[in-house]
Amino acid sequence: MRWMAGAVLLWLCAGPIGAADDDGFVPLFDGQSLAGWHGDPKFWAVLDGAIVGRTEGKIPANTFLISDGTYSNFILKVQFRLHDQRGNSGVQFRSEEVPQQEGQPPFVVAGYQADIADNHYLGILYGERTGRGIIQNLTPELQAQVAAAIKPKDWNEYVITADGDHIVQTLNGVTTVDIMDPEGAKSGIIALQLHRGQDMTISFREVKIKTLE
């Protein structure tokens, strides 16, 4: 896959990036490289200070950019922009990287996903490769609130809180998920998704995390 000039290709470096800000959030993306993450460099790069994922839709399975570190109880903030308001993506948390098997692609993830989509699934909590499907759906009223709050041509923000069994997702200030889920994993990686099935481009920035006791 071709990338425009200036793309910074994937490279590896363990551990969080930078120091905590005044609110206790530590950046997981330095704005210049993909240090601290791993994934397929055919699909991920850094452009104009953002992580950019791009696919022509011909990938055999959903592919992910995966954090090198694991996290348990936290508040995670992620800004995203779904280009042309087309595609399917998501923010994985408390997830696990699936061991590669013969005939299967690498960089596959299973676990909680805060869904990003060009349809009514935006804002739901999904269980990627867990067998659980949609863990928490949106009511028609919440779908209307999300549609009013979302900025199709601009940046949007997820704030995801995972504290013990308690999972909360807020999208541009709208709380779309607030549940107790004793069945879910209590620790794992963070990852960004590119969904198979269509060409799409998505950008992420201001990825930061605050650890909770």
C-alpha positions in Angstrom: 0.0 0.0 0.0 1.3 3.4 -0.9 1.7 6.2 1.6 2.2 9.9 1.0 5.7 11.3 1.5 6.5 12.1 5.1 4.8 9.0 6.6 6.7 7.7 9.6 6.6 3.9 9.4 6.1 1.6 12.4 8.9 1.0 14.9 8.9 -0.6 18.3 9.6 0.8 21.8 8.2 -0.6 25.0 6.6 1.4 27.8 4.4 4.6 28.0 5.5 7.7 26.2 6.2 10.9 28.1 5.3 12.2 31.6 2.0 12.7 33.3 0.2 16.0 32.8 -1.4 18.0 35.6 -4.4 15.7 35.6 -2.4 12.6 35.9 -2.8 11.4 32.2 0.2 9.9 30.5 0.4 10.1 26.7 0.6 6.7 24.9 1.4 8.4 21.5 4.2 10.9 21.1 2.7 12.6 18.0 5.8 11.7 15.9 6.2 7.9 15.9 4.5 4.6 16.7 6.9 4.0 19.6 5.1 1.8 22.2 2.9 0.2 19.6 3.1 -2.7 17.1 1.1 -3.6 14.0 1.4 -4.1 10.3 3.3 -1.2 8.8 1.3 -1.6 5.5 -1.7 -0.2 7.3 -0.4 2.2 10.0 1.7 5.3 9.9 2.0 8.7 11.5 0.9 11.7 9.4 0.6 15.3 10.6 0.8 14.4 14.3 -1.8 11.6 14.2 -1.8 7.8 13.9 -3.4 7.0 10.6 -4.8 3.6 9.6 -5.7 3.0 6.0 -7.0 -0.1 4.2 -8.3 -0.8 0.7 -10.7 -3.3 2.2 -8.9 -6.4 1.0 -7.4 -7.5 4.3 -8.3 -11.1 5.3 -9.3 -10.2 8.9 -9.6 -7.1 11.1 -6.2 -5.8 11.9 -5.0 -3.8 14.9 -2.3 -1.4 16.1 -1.5 -2.8 19.6 0.0 -1.2 22.6 3.1 -2.8 24.0 1.9 -2.3 27.5 -1.0 -3.8 29.4 -3.4 -1.8 31.7 -6.0 -2.8 34.4 -7.9 0.1 36.0 -7.8 3.4 34.1 -9.3 6.3 32.3 -8.4 6.3 28.6 -8.9 9.3 26.3 -8.7 8.9 22.5 -9.5 11.4 19.8 -10.5 10.0 16.4 -11.6 11.2 13.0 -13.3 8.8 10.6 -12.4 10.1 7.2 -15.4 10.7 4.8 -17.5 9.3 7.6 -17.1 5.9 6.1 -15.8 2.7 7.7 -15.7 0.6 10.8 -13.1 0.8 13.6 -12.9 0.8 17.3 -10.8 1.3 20.4 -9.9 -2.0 22.1 -9.2 -2.1 25.9 -8.5 -4.8 28.4 -8.0 -7.0 25.4 -5.5 -9.7 24.4 -3.4 -10.2 21.3 -4.4 -13.5 19.7 -1.5 -15.8 18.9 -0.9 -16.1 15.2 -1.9 -19.4 13.7 -0.9 -21.0 10.4 -2.9 -19.4 7.6 -4.0 -16.5 9.8 -2.8 -12.9 9.7 -0.9 -11.4 12.6 -2.0 -8.5 14.8 -5.4 -9.8 15.7 -7.1 -8.9 19.0 -9.9 -10.1 21.2 -11.7 -8.2 24.0 -13.7 -5.1 24.8 -14.2 -2.6 22.0 -15.6 0.9 22.1 -17.1 0.9 18.6 -16.4 3.5 15.9 -18.7 3.2 12.8 -20.5 5.1 10.1 -23.8 3.9 11.4 -25.9 3.2 14.5 -23.2 1.0 16.1 -21.2 4.1 17.0 -20.9 4.2 20.7 -21.7 0.6 21.6 -19.6 -1.7 23.6 -18.6 -4.8 21.6 -16.9 -8.0 22.4 -14.4 -8.5 19.6 -13.7 -12.3 19.1 -15.1 -13.1 22.5 -18.4 -14.7 21.4 -20.3 -12.1 23.3 -21.2 -9.9 20.4 -22.8 -6.6 21.4 -22.3 -6.3 25.2 -24.1 -3.0 25.5 -26.3 -1.5 22.7 -27.6 2.0 22.4 -31.3 2.8 22.8 -32.9 4.9 20.0 -32.7 7.9 22.4 -29.0 7.5 22.9 -28.4 7.0 19.2 -30.1 10.3 18.6 -27.9 12.0 21.2 -24.8 10.5 19.7 -25.9 11.7 16.2 -26.4 15.2 17.5 -23.0 15.2 19.3 -20.8 13.7 16.7 -18.7 15.9 14.4 -18.5 14.0 11.0 -15.7 16.1 9.5 -13.8 16.8 12.7 -12.2 15.2 15.7 -14.3 13.3 18.2 -13.3 11.9 21.6 -13.9 8.7 23.5 -13.4 8.7 27.3 -13.3 5.1 28.5 -13.2 4.3 32.2 -12.5 0.7 33.4 -12.5 0.3 37.1 -13.0 -3.2 38.4 -16.3 -4.5 37.0 -17.4 -1.0 36.1 -17.2 0.1 32.4 -18.1 3.6 31.3 -17.9 4.9 27.7 -18.5 8.6 26.9 -18.5 9.9 23.4 -18.2 13.7 23.0 -19.7 14.1 26.4 -22.6 11.6 25.8 -22.4 8.6 28.1 -23.3 5.6 25.9 -22.2 2.8 28.2 -22.4 2.6 32.0 -22.5 -1.0 33.2 -21.1 -3.5 35.8 -19.6 -6.4 33.9 -18.1 -9.1 36.1 -17.7 -11.4 33.1 -15.2 -9.1 31.3 -11.4 -9.2 31.5 -9.8 -7.0 34.2 -6.5 -6.3 32.4 -5.1 -6.2 28.9 -3.7 -4.3 26.0 -5.2 -1.2 24.2 -5.5 -1.4 20.4 -6.9 0.5 17.4 -8.9 -1.3 14.8 -9.1 -1.4 11.0 -12.1 -3.5 10.0 -12.0 -5.7 6.9 -14.6 -5.3 4.1 -14.2 -1.8 2.7 -11.7 0.8 2.0 -11.4 3.3 4.8 -9.1 5.8 6.6 -9.2 6.7 10.3 -6.9 9.0 12.3 -6.2 8.9 16.1 -4.5 11.5 18.3 -4.3 12.6 22.0 -4.2 9.0 23.1 -3.6 9.2 26.9 -4.2 7.2 30.0 -4.6 7.8 33.7 -4.1 4.8 36.0 -6.6 4.3 38.8 -5.9 2.6 42.1 
